[in-house]
Amino acid sequence: MTALVIVLLLVVALAGLGFLVKVLWWVAIAVLVVWILGFVFRSADAAGSRSQWYRW
């Protein structure tokens, strides 16, 4: 009985981990799209040169 509970807990943990990894992939893709859009749509200054899109 204990082995069955351990196996079921392991299945639930791995299923939750699989869902979390899938969600993290979608978050990573969204961040990548925002990062690429930051390069495409960065503003130009008065001299016409492109400024850095980050502040550090």
Secondary structure, 3 states (H helix, E strand, C coil): CHHHHHHHHHHHHHHHHHHHHHHHHHHHHHHHHHHHHHHHCCCECCCCCECCCCCC
